[in-house]
Amino acid sequence: MRNLLAAEGLDGSLAQIVEKLKSLMDSFWIYIVLALAAVVVIWGAYIGIKIAIAHRNEEKINARDMVKNLIIGIVIIFVVAMGAPLLINGLSAWVGA
């Protein structure tokens, strides 16, 4: 009986934590997206300038590698940005079940 009561208390606190996480994500989501977009734009402009002023083949190869890394970074940011709310909703459903 005591273990059952402890488990119910734990589920209640987990539900509260999940609700706090959801409200925190909802309140800061637009700022996080804007900050990430600004970083991508600034870094993309920097890489564009590096490509434009590259004269030697080695510099051009390095600039192309930077473009590949930028694209990989954008994909990773997108996956994390889309996965975080899904993870929180899954945790909420798991705690509620």
Phi, psi and omega in degrees: 000318181295320178296323179296317179294322178294321179293320178295321177295322178292318178297321179295318180289325176295321178297321178294320179295317180296318178297320177296318178297318179296317180292324178294316178297319180296322184283329184255358188302314183295323180290324178294315180296317179295319179295316179295320178296320179296318178297317180296318181294314181296314180294322177297320177294319178299315180294321177300319178294319178299320179293319183294325183263001180290128180250321181269158180297324180296319178294322179294320178295317178297320179294320178295322176296323177295323177295316177300316180295324177296316180295318177298318178297320179297318179297317180296317178299317180297316181296317179293319181295323178279332183279330183298310178297323178296320178296318179293319178295322176296320177295321178296317179294323180293319179290323181287339183280000000 
